[in-house]
Amino acid sequence: MASPGPTGPAMSREEVDRALARLSAEREAIESSLLALQDHAGRRLLEGAELTGTTKHRWATAEHAISVLWAHFETYAQALATAEELRGRRRWPSRDDLTVLTDMLRGSGVTIAGGTPGATSGAASSGRLAERMSLEELVERMNGGYARALDVVAAADSVWSALPARIDLLAAELQRIRSLAHSVGVRPGEHPAGDDLEQITTELTMLRGEVITDPLAFWIPAGGSSAPGGGRPDTDRYDRAARALEEVRREIDAVLGVRQDAEQRLMRLRDVLSRADRTLAEARSARGEVLAKIAASEVPAVSGPPTALHEQLAAAVDYRRHAQWHRLSPLLESLEQRADDELERARASLSAVTAPLAVRAELRGRLDAYKAKVAQQGMAEEPMLVERYDLARRMLWSAPCDLRAAEQAVLRYQQAASDVLASPRDGRTDGRRGDYS
């Protein structure tokens, strides 16, 4: 057993060989990681970019940390090479050799420069210019610095890989929609959608510039402990711009649709308004007839033609003639609804005006129906029935007709007919009176 030293009992030959193999594997892994970091696309982009804000500050720290990592790696490799050279002198190392190797592999025999970025203890916190540590501690220090540097590089690369390309695609779609908007007269200052396109264009230009110069401002780290580069790009501003552009696209599509079927919609509007005019004219004519033929009846007034709608229809035709589709679109939608409402109002006015004539026609039909009914039973020439029928008929076929009095006369005839039909026959087997049938 070797005698104990400052780092405890001296290691055996087998322990030394295992430690050297493990530390050598660590050296190869660290070197591969540093070379991969050196060749990382994100690092090359960061080195060549004009950075601002958060990214500029964090990359300055990370870039210095990468330089320190290489310096620490050189120190580590040299210390490990010295230990390997000592171990390679003899197949069976002496007790003194094992004691020295134990101190080199386990002791704090490695000296590094102080003030390492990211360190929270040792020389970094005490302000010492140099710090001594073991190879194991140096490996842990390098792993921590590497993780912090890789986190900056990977995050920036993720943002640059995700957002600029998406912004460029959205900008291309924006240009396509701008061309369509211009073709249908949707321009800034003339239509809200044109103003929206200008705002989206400004936002995308600013967003792309900020993403290129300060990608880490658009990075959301993963919560909790995670591997370097854990997180996702912040796409909130991009998503808002995409939604706004989609709304404008739907508006432009609506305007394009107006351009395609404007003539048919204008023809329908002309037809609806023409029918409304004819219906109102019929209502005015019917009102004069009602006032002449029906007495003691309240007949509603009939309004004139919808002049405002005709003026707006003329404006819509003018918009179509001058290809002002952005103005025609909302006007057509309003006109179509108001024209339909106007036609319904005209029909309701005609119905209200002609209601007394309809009542008179219903009374005439009821009177003749009851006369035919009693005639079938051979009772139409009953004196009372003849008298009441003649009275009701004179009132219904005279002008002006008093509807209330005529209705009472019809009711009296109806009641008399019902009484006669319900009374017993006078013994005639054929159910008829005289020669009347």
ZAKOL-479220 format. One record per residue (C-alpha): residue number from 1; residue in one letter; chain; y, z, x. Coordinates in Angstrom, 2 decimals. Each point is the difference from the previous one (the first is absolute). Example, Ala and Ser with C-alpha at 12.3 -4.5 7.8 and 13.67 -1.06 7.14 Angstrom:
BEGIN
SITE num residuo cadena      yy      zz      xx
SITE   1       A      A   -4.50    7.80   12.30
SITE   2       S      A    3.44   -0.66    1.37
***
This chain:
BEGIN
SITE num residuo cadena      yy      zz      xx
SITE   1       M      A    0.00    0.00    0.00
SITE   2       A      A    3.35   -0.95    1.40
SITE   3       S      A    2.59    2.75    0.45
SITE   4       P      A    2.74    0.28   -2.67
SITE   5       G      A    3.42   -1.52    0.65
SITE   6       P      A    3.42    0.01   -1.73
SITE   7       T      A   -1.44   -2.06   -2.88
SITE   8       G      A   -3.14    2.10   -0.40
SITE   9       P      A   -3.47   -0.60    1.42
SITE  10       A      A   -0.35   -3.20    1.96
SITE  11       M      A   -1.60   -2.86   -1.88
SITE  12       S      A   -3.45   -1.22    0.91
SITE  13       R      A   -0.63   -3.51    1.28
SITE  14       E      A   -1.25   -1.08   -3.43
SITE  15       E      A    3.03    1.51   -1.71
SITE  16       V      A    2.34   -1.78    2.39
SITE  17       D      A   -1.73   -3.31   -0.58
SITE  18       R      A    0.16    0.39   -3.78
SITE  19       A      A    3.68    0.99    0.13
SITE  20       L      A    0.83   -2.97    2.23
SITE  21       A      A   -1.84   -2.39   -2.33
SITE  22       R      A    1.80    1.36   -3.05
SITE  23       L      A    3.44   -0.09    1.64
SITE  24       S      A   -0.68   -3.51    1.31
SITE  25       A      A   -0.83   -1.15   -3.54
SITE  26       E      A    3.25    1.62   -1.16
SITE  27       R      A    1.85   -1.95    2.70
SITE  28       E      A   -1.45   -3.30   -1.17
SITE  29       A      A    0.76    0.77   -3.65
SITE  30       I      A    3.57    1.04    0.75
SITE  31       E      A    0.59   -3.08    2.13
SITE  32       S      A   -1.37   -2.27   -2.75
SITE  33       S      A    2.20    1.70   -2.57
SITE  34       L      A    3.12   -0.31    2.16
SITE  35       L      A   -0.71   -3.67    0.70
SITE  36       A      A   -0.54   -0.63   -3.73
SITE  37       L      A    3.29    1.77   -0.75
SITE  38       Q      A    1.69   -2.11    2.68
SITE  39       D      A   -1.28   -3.18   -1.68
SITE  40       H      A    0.62    1.18   -3.58
SITE  41       A      A    2.00   -2.56   -1.99
SITE  42       G      A    2.15    2.75   -1.45
SITE  43       R      A    0.98    1.26    3.46
SITE  44       R      A    0.97   -3.49    1.15
SITE  45       L      A    2.12   -0.47   -3.12
SITE  46       L      A    1.67    3.36    0.49
SITE  47       E      A    0.83   -0.85    3.60
SITE  48       G      A    1.66   -3.27   -0.95
SITE  49       A      A    1.78    1.06   -3.20
SITE  50       E      A    3.58    1.16   -0.46
SITE  51       L      A   -0.78    3.32   -1.65
SITE  52       T      A    2.18    2.33   -2.02
SITE  53       G      A   -0.22    3.35   -1.76
SITE  54       T      A   -3.24    1.94   -0.14
SITE  55       T      A   -2.02   -2.65    1.81
SITE  56       K      A    2.42   -0.19    2.93
SITE  57       H      A   -0.19    3.76    0.55
SITE  58       R      A   -3.76    0.33   -0.42
SITE  59       W      A   -0.80   -3.05    2.11
SITE  60       A      A    2.17    1.27    2.87
SITE  61       T      A   -2.02    3.21   -0.07
SITE  62       A      A   -3.33   -1.84   -0.32
SITE  63       E      A    0.86   -2.50    2.76
SITE  64       H      A    0.77    2.82    2.41
SITE  65       A      A   -3.20    1.76   -1.07
SITE  66       I      A   -2.04   -3.13    0.82
SITE  67       S      A    1.50   -0.09    3.51
SITE  68       V      A   -0.87    3.67    0.46
SITE  69       L      A   -3.52   -0.66   -1.29
SITE  70       W      A   -0.59   -2.57    2.73
SITE  71       A      A    1.34    2.41    2.61
SITE  72       H      A   -2.29    2.75   -1.29
SITE  73       F      A   -2.92   -2.39   -0.03
SITE  74       E      A    0.62   -0.95    3.64
SITE  75       T      A    0.08    3.71    0.92
SITE  76       Y      A   -3.18    0.57   -1.96
SITE  77       A      A   -1.78   -2.98    1.57
SITE  78       Q      A    1.01    1.03    3.51
SITE  79       A      A   -1.18    3.60   -0.51
SITE  80       L      A   -3.28   -1.21   -1.44
SITE  81       A      A   -0.46   -2.52    2.83
SITE  82       T      A    0.55    2.78    2.57
SITE  83       A      A   -2.68    2.12   -1.69
SITE  84       E      A   -2.40   -2.95   -0.14
SITE  85       E      A    0.59   -0.75    3.69
SITE  86       L      A   -0.78    3.61    0.94
SITE  87       R      A   -3.12   -0.02   -2.16
SITE  88       G      A   -1.16   -3.26    1.56
SITE  89       R      A    0.01    1.31    3.57
SITE  90       R      A   -3.34    1.79   -0.31
SITE  91       R      A   -2.98   -0.35   -2.24
SITE  92       W      A   -0.40    3.75    0.02
SITE  93       P      A    3.48    1.53    0.17
SITE  94       S      A    0.52    3.27    1.83
SITE  95       R      A    1.12    3.24   -1.60
SITE  96       D      A    3.54   -0.58    1.26
SITE  97       D      A    0.01   -3.53   -1.44
SITE  98       L      A   -1.12    1.31   -3.42
SITE  99       T      A    2.70    2.66    0.09
SITE 100       V      A    2.68   -2.59    0.79
SITE 101       L      A   -1.35   -2.41   -2.65
SITE 102       T      A   -0.05    2.79   -2.58
SITE 103       D      A    3.63    0.75    0.72
SITE 104       M      A    0.88   -3.70   -0.20
SITE 105       L      A   -1.86   -0.60   -3.28
SITE 106       R      A    0.74    3.28   -1.77
SITE 107       G      A    3.04    1.43    1.69
SITE 108       S      A    3.68   -0.77   -0.44
SITE 109       G      A    0.10   -2.23    3.01
SITE 110       V      A    1.88   -2.96   -1.50
SITE 111       T      A    3.78   -0.13    0.33
SITE 112       I      A    2.07   -2.07   -2.44
SITE 113       A      A    3.73   -0.43   -0.54
SITE 114       G      A    1.57    2.37   -2.52
SITE 115       G      A    1.98   -0.81   -3.12
SITE 116       T      A   -2.66   -2.19   -1.60
SITE 117       P      A    1.23   -1.39   -3.34
SITE 118       G      A   -1.86    1.48   -2.93
SITE 119       A      A   -1.31    2.99    1.93
SITE 120       T      A    0.61    3.37   -1.60
SITE 121       S      A   -1.05    2.32    2.81
SITE 122       G      A   -0.15    0.25    3.74
SITE 123       A      A    2.57   -1.79    2.08
SITE 124       A      A    1.43   -1.83   -3.01
SITE 125       S      A    1.11    3.23   -1.66
SITE 126       S      A    0.73    2.03    3.12
SITE 127       G      A    2.08   -2.68    1.70
SITE 128       R      A   -2.16   -0.06    3.17
SITE 129       L      A    0.04   -3.21    2.02
SITE 130       A      A   -3.78    0.06    0.53
SITE 131       E      A   -3.02    1.46   -1.70
SITE 132       R      A   -3.53    0.71    1.16
SITE 133       M      A   -2.98   -0.42   -2.33
SITE 134       S      A   -3.69   -0.83   -0.05
SITE 135       L      A   -1.43   -3.44   -0.52
SITE 136       E      A   -1.16    1.03   -3.50
SITE 137       E      A    3.52    1.14   -0.89
SITE 138       L      A    1.44   -3.21    1.37
SITE 139       V      A   -2.38   -2.03   -2.17
SITE 140       E      A    1.08    1.98   -3.05
SITE 141       R      A    3.67   -0.53    0.93
SITE 142       M      A   -0.53   -3.76    0.36
SITE 143       N      A   -1.90   -0.24   -3.29
SITE 144       G      A    2.85    1.70   -1.86
SITE 145       G      A    2.68   -2.22    1.59
SITE 146       Y      A   -2.08   -3.10   -0.66
SITE 147       A      A   -0.43    0.89   -3.70
SITE 148       R      A    3.75    0.50   -0.44
SITE 149       A      A    0.87   -3.27    1.73
SITE 150       L      A   -2.67   -1.94   -1.90
SITE 151       D      A    1.26    1.43   -3.30
SITE 152       V      A    3.44   -1.52    0.63
SITE 153       V      A   -1.40   -3.35    1.14
SITE 154       A      A   -2.56   -0.31   -2.80
SITE 155       A      A    2.45    1.02   -2.73
SITE 156       A      A    2.60   -2.53    1.14
SITE 157       D      A   -2.65   -2.71    0.26
SITE 158       S      A   -1.29    0.78   -3.51
SITE 159       V      A    3.48   -0.30   -1.51
SITE 160       W      A    0.73   -3.21    1.89
SITE 161       S      A   -3.36   -1.45   -1.03
SITE 162       A      A    0.50    0.83   -3.68
SITE 163       L      A    3.63   -0.22   -1.05
SITE 164       P      A    1.74   -2.95    1.73
SITE 165       A      A   -2.65   -2.50   -1.12
SITE 166       R      A    0.18    1.27   -3.58
SITE 167       I      A    3.80   -0.08    0.08
SITE 168       D      A   -0.09   -3.59    1.28
SITE 169       L      A   -2.36   -1.05   -2.82
SITE 170       L      A    2.24    1.67   -2.55
SITE 171       A      A    3.04   -1.69    1.58
SITE 172       A      A   -1.73   -3.38   -0.35
SITE 173       E      A   -0.66    0.71   -3.67
SITE 174       L      A    3.63    1.08   -0.32
SITE 175       Q      A    1.17   -3.36    1.33
SITE 176       R      A   -2.23   -1.84   -2.46
SITE 177       I      A    1.39    2.00   -2.91
SITE 178       R      A    3.57   -0.50    1.26
SITE 179       S      A   -0.54   -3.77   -0.08
SITE 180       L      A   -1.33    0.17   -3.56
SITE 181       A      A    2.86    2.24   -1.02
SITE 182       H      A    2.55   -2.40    1.44
SITE 183       S      A   -1.60   -2.93   -1.86
SITE 184       V      A    0.45    1.74   -3.35
SITE 185       G      A    3.51    1.29    0.70
SITE 186       V      A   -0.90    3.61    0.83
SITE 187       R      A    2.55    0.81    2.68
SITE 188       P      A    1.71    3.15    1.28
SITE 189       G      A    2.99    0.92   -2.09
SITE 190       E      A   -1.20   -2.11   -2.92
SITE 191       H      A   -3.29    1.66   -0.94
SITE 192       P      A   -1.40    3.51    0.64
SITE 193       A      A   -3.18   -1.47    1.49
SITE 194       G      A    2.12   -1.86    2.57
SITE 195       D      A    1.63    3.27    1.03
SITE 196       D      A   -3.43    1.63    0.23
SITE 197       L      A   -1.21   -2.76    2.32
SITE 198       E      A    2.94    0.62    2.32
SITE 199       Q      A   -0.74    3.72    0.09
SITE 200       I      A   -3.71   -0.60    0.71
SITE 201       T      A    0.89   -2.44    2.79
SITE 202       T      A    2.30    2.57    1.62
SITE 203       E      A   -2.61    2.75   -0.35
SITE 204       L      A   -2.81   -2.07    1.55
SITE 205       T      A    2.21   -1.02    2.92
SITE 206       M      A    0.99    3.60    0.68
SITE 207       L      A   -3.55    1.26   -0.49
SITE 208       R      A   -1.50   -2.47    2.46
SITE 209       G      A    2.61    0.84    2.63
SITE 210       E      A   -0.63    3.73   -0.36
SITE 211       V      A   -3.78   -0.44    0.11
SITE 212       I      A    0.23   -2.03    3.22
SITE 213       T      A    2.32    2.41    1.82
SITE 214       D      A   -1.23    3.33   -1.41
SITE 215       P      A   -3.59   -0.36   -1.24
SITE 216       L      A   -0.77    3.73    0.21
SITE 217       A      A    2.64    0.63   -2.68
SITE 218       F      A   -2.44   -1.78   -2.34
SITE 219       W      A   -3.09    2.00    0.96
SITE 220       I      A   -1.57    2.76   -2.10
SITE 221       P      A   -2.35    2.13    2.15
SITE 222       A      A   -3.29    1.13   -1.46
SITE 223       G      A   -0.03    3.61   -1.14
SITE 224       G      A   -1.94    2.57    2.01
SITE 225       S      A   -1.81   -0.73    3.25
SITE 226       S      A   -0.81   -3.64    0.50
SITE 227       A      A   -0.71   -2.51    2.74
SITE 228       P      A    2.95   -1.58    1.84
SITE 229       G      A    1.71   -2.56   -2.21
SITE 230       G      A   -1.20    1.65   -3.21
SITE 231       G      A    2.26   -0.81   -2.92
SITE 232       R      A    1.37   -3.03   -1.83
SITE 233       P      A    3.14   -2.18   -0.09
SITE 234       D      A    2.67    1.05   -2.48
SITE 235       T      A    0.36   -3.00   -2.35
SITE 236       D      A    2.22    1.57   -2.68
SITE 237       R      A    3.05   -2.16    0.70
SITE 238       Y      A   -2.10   -3.13    0.30
SITE 239       D      A   -1.77    0.79   -3.29
SITE 240       R      A    3.31    0.52   -1.81
SITE 241       A      A    1.28   -3.35    1.27
SITE 242       A      A   -3.24   -1.70   -1.06
SITE 243       R      A    0.25    1.46   -3.51
SITE 244       A      A    3.64   -1.04   -0.31
SITE 245       L      A   -0.86   -3.53    1.10
SITE 246       E      A   -2.82   -0.17   -2.55
SITE 247       E      A    2.42    0.96   -2.77
SITE 248       V      A    2.39   -2.74    1.11
SITE 249       R      A   -2.88   -2.49    0.13
SITE 250       R      A   -0.90    0.78   -3.61
SITE 251       E      A    3.64   -0.48   -0.98
SITE 252       I      A    0.13   -3.37    1.77
SITE 253       D      A   -3.27   -1.04   -1.65
SITE 254       A      A    1.53    0.83   -3.37
SITE 255       V      A    3.02   -2.16    0.82
SITE 256       L      A   -2.31   -2.82    1.13
SITE 257       G      A   -1.87    0.31   -3.27
SITE 258       V      A    3.28   -0.39   -1.85
SITE 259       R      A    0.71   -3.19    1.91
SITE 260       Q      A   -3.37   -1.45   -1.00
SITE 261       D      A    0.13    0.71   -3.74
SITE 262       A      A    3.75    0.28   -0.59
SITE 263       E      A    0.21   -3.19   -2.11
SITE 264       Q      A   -2.81    1.09   -2.33
SITE 265       R      A    1.54    3.44   -0.42
SITE 266       L      A    3.42   -1.49   -0.70
SITE 267       M      A   -1.52   -2.36   -2.61
SITE 268       R      A   -1.69    2.94   -1.70
SITE 269       L      A    3.28    1.92    0.00
SITE 270       R      A    1.78   -2.94   -1.62
SITE 271       D      A   -2.72   -0.20   -2.65
SITE 272       V      A    0.08    3.72   -0.77
SITE 273       L      A    3.78    0.08   -0.29
SITE 274       S      A   -0.05   -3.17   -2.12
SITE 275       R      A   -2.49    1.58   -2.40
SITE 276       A      A    2.15    3.13   -0.15
SITE 277       D      A    3.06   -2.12   -0.83
SITE 278       R      A   -1.87   -1.90   -2.73
SITE 279       T      A   -1.36    3.25   -1.43
SITE 280       L      A    3.47    1.54   -0.13
SITE 281       A      A    1.39   -3.17   -1.61
SITE 282       E      A   -2.77    0.19   -2.57
SITE 283       A      A    0.80    3.66   -0.58
SITE 284       R      A    3.69   -0.79   -0.55
SITE 285       S      A   -0.88   -2.77   -2.48
SITE 286       A      A   -2.48    2.25   -1.77
SITE 287       R      A    2.60    2.75   -0.26
SITE 288       G      A    2.32   -2.32   -1.91
SITE 289       E      A   -2.87   -0.93   -2.31
SITE 290       V      A   -0.91    3.63   -0.58
SITE 291       L      A    3.58    0.98   -0.77
SITE 292       A      A    0.16   -2.85   -2.54
SITE 293       K      A   -3.39    0.62   -1.64
SITE 294       I      A   -0.55    3.76    0.19
SITE 295       A      A    2.34    2.46   -1.66
SITE 296       A      A    0.58    3.63    0.96
SITE 297       S      A   -1.78   -0.40    3.38
SITE 298       E      A    1.18    1.16    3.40
SITE 299       V      A   -0.51   -2.91    2.40
SITE 300       P      A    0.49    0.80    3.73
SITE 301       A      A    2.42   -2.08    2.06
SITE 302       V      A   -1.36   -2.56    2.47
SITE 303       S      A    1.33   -0.04    3.56
SITE 304       G      A    1.07   -3.13    1.80
SITE 305       P      A   -1.95   -1.86    2.72
SITE 306       P      A   -0.65    1.85    3.32
SITE 307       T      A    2.92   -1.49    1.92
SITE 308       A      A   -0.46    2.26    3.05
SITE 309       L      A   -3.63   -1.06    0.39
SITE 310       H      A    0.96   -3.68   -0.17
SITE 311       E      A    2.62    0.57    2.70
SITE 312       Q      A   -2.55    1.74    2.22
SITE 313       L      A   -2.49   -2.81   -0.62
SITE 314       A      A    2.64   -2.47    1.18
SITE 315       A      A    0.50    2.13    3.11
SITE 316       A      A   -3.77   -0.02    0.62
SITE 317       V      A   -0.06   -3.79   -0.25
SITE 318       D      A    2.84   -0.15    2.50
SITE 319       Y      A   -1.87    2.31    2.39
SITE 320       R      A   -3.03   -2.28   -0.18
SITE 321       R      A    2.14   -3.08    0.58
SITE 322       H      A    1.45    1.54    3.18
SITE 323       A      A   -3.35    1.51    1.17
SITE 324       Q      A    1.31    3.57   -0.23
SITE 325       W      A   -3.49    1.35   -0.68
SITE 326       H      A    0.80    3.55    1.09
SITE 327       R      A    2.58    0.22   -2.79
SITE 328       L      A   -2.08   -1.91   -2.52
SITE 329       S      A   -3.03    2.31    0.35
SITE 330       P      A    1.51    3.24   -1.43
SITE 331       L      A    2.09   -1.92   -2.55
SITE 332       L      A   -3.07   -1.78   -1.42
SITE 333       E      A   -1.91    3.26   -0.38
SITE 334       S      A    2.90    1.56   -1.91
SITE 335       L      A    0.60   -3.09   -2.14
SITE 336       E      A   -3.63   -0.36   -1.01
SITE 337       Q      A   -0.18    3.54   -1.33
SITE 338       R      A    3.37   -0.20   -1.77
SITE 339       A      A   -0.77   -3.42   -1.52
SITE 340       D      A   -3.26    1.29   -1.46
SITE 341       D      A    1.86    3.00   -1.39
SITE 342       E      A    2.64   -2.29   -1.50
SITE 343       L      A   -2.62   -2.13   -1.77
SITE 344       E      A   -1.63    3.12   -1.45
SITE 345       R      A    3.41    1.23   -1.15
SITE 346       A      A    0.73   -3.35   -1.68
SITE 347       R      A   -3.34    0.07   -1.79
SITE 348       A      A    0.62    3.57   -1.14
SITE 349       S      A    3.44   -1.03   -1.29
SITE 350       L      A   -1.48   -2.91   -1.96
SITE 351       S      A   -2.64    2.29   -1.50
SITE 352       A      A    2.63    2.56   -1.00
SITE 353       V      A    2.26   -2.64   -1.56
SITE 354       T      A   -2.76   -1.73   -1.99
SITE 355       A      A   -1.64    3.22   -1.16
SITE 356       P      A    1.63   -0.19   -3.50
SITE 357       L      A   -1.28   -3.56   -0.45
SITE 358       A      A   -3.45    1.14    1.02
SITE 359       V      A    0.18    2.83   -2.55
SITE 360       R      A    1.05   -2.48   -2.71
SITE 361       A      A   -2.84   -2.36    0.92
SITE 362       E      A   -2.48    2.90   -0.12
SITE 363       L      A    1.25    1.00   -3.47
SITE 364       R      A   -0.26   -3.60   -1.24
SITE 365       G      A   -3.54   -0.24    1.28
SITE 366       R      A   -0.99    3.29   -1.60
SITE 367       L      A    1.49   -1.05   -3.35
SITE 368       D      A   -1.85   -3.32   -0.05
SITE 369       A      A   -3.23    1.66    1.12
SITE 370       Y      A    0.02    2.41   -2.96
SITE 371       K      A    0.86   -2.83   -2.39
SITE 372       A      A   -3.00   -1.97    1.24
SITE 373       K      A   -2.18    3.06   -0.40
SITE 374       V      A    0.89    0.58   -3.67
SITE 375       A      A   -0.25   -3.74   -0.64
SITE 376       Q      A   -3.62    0.09    1.10
SITE 377       Q      A   -0.63    2.53   -2.76
SITE 378       G      A    1.88   -2.09   -2.58
SITE 379       M      A    2.81    2.52   -0.38
SITE 380       A      A    2.87   -1.78    1.69
SITE 381       E      A    1.76   -0.69   -3.34
SITE 382       E      A    0.19    3.62   -1.05
SITE 383       P      A    3.62    0.34   -1.20
SITE 384       M      A    0.72    3.05    2.07
SITE 385       L      A   -1.42   -1.64    3.11
SITE 386       V      A    1.94   -3.20   -0.62
SITE 387       E      A    3.21    1.93   -0.46
SITE 388       R      A   -0.43    2.10    3.12
SITE 389       Y      A   -1.15   -2.97    2.07
SITE 390       D      A    3.01   -2.09   -1.03
SITE 391       L      A    2.36    2.85    0.84
SITE 392       A      A   -1.52    0.55    3.45
SITE 393       R      A   -0.11   -3.72    0.72
SITE 394       R      A    3.64   -0.52   -0.94
SITE 395       M      A    1.03    2.83    2.31
SITE 396       L      A   -2.11   -1.28    2.93
SITE 397       W      A    1.01   -3.63   -0.35
SITE 398       S      A    3.71    0.59   -0.58
SITE 399       A      A    2.70    0.23    2.65
SITE 400       P      A    1.13    2.41    1.07
SITE 401       C      A   -3.19    1.96   -0.57
SITE 402       D      A    0.18    3.75   -0.52
SITE 403       L      A   -3.13    1.02    1.90
SITE 404       R      A   -0.11    3.55   -1.30
SITE 405       A      A    0.26   -1.08   -3.64
SITE 406       A      A   -2.44   -2.88    0.56
SITE 407       E      A   -2.52    2.36    1.59
SITE 408       Q      A    0.20    2.30   -3.01
SITE 409       A      A   -0.49   -2.97   -2.35
SITE 410       V      A   -3.10   -1.09    1.93
SITE 411       L      A   -1.36    3.54   -0.12
SITE 412       R      A    0.50    0.12   -3.77
SITE 413       Y      A   -1.82   -3.32   -0.43
SITE 414       Q      A   -2.77    1.20    2.31
SITE 415       Q      A   -0.43    3.20   -2.02
SITE 416       A      A   -0.03   -1.89   -3.30
SITE 417       A      A   -2.59   -2.44    1.32
SITE 418       S      A   -2.18    2.88    1.17
SITE 419       D      A    0.23    1.65   -3.42
SITE 420       V      A   -0.93   -3.21   -1.83
SITE 421       L      A   -2.93   -0.68    2.29
SITE 422       A      A   -1.28    3.53   -0.51
SITE 423       S      A    0.27   -0.05   -3.87
SITE 424       P      A   -3.08   -0.84   -2.22
SITE 425       R      A   -0.57   -3.59   -1.09
SITE 426       D      A    0.69   -0.93   -3.70
SITE 427       G      A   -3.54   -1.19   -0.68
SITE 428       R      A    0.24   -3.59    1.22
SITE 429       T      A   -3.25   -0.72    1.83
SITE 430       D      A    1.52   -2.41    2.44
SITE 431       G      A    2.63    2.53    1.03
SITE 432       R      A    2.84   -2.40   -0.75
SITE 433       R      A    2.91    0.05   -2.51
SITE 434       G      A    0.56   -3.19   -2.03
SITE 435       D      A    0.06   -3.16    2.02
SITE 436       Y      A    1.59    1.54    3.07
SITE 437       S      A   -2.08    0.05    3.09
***
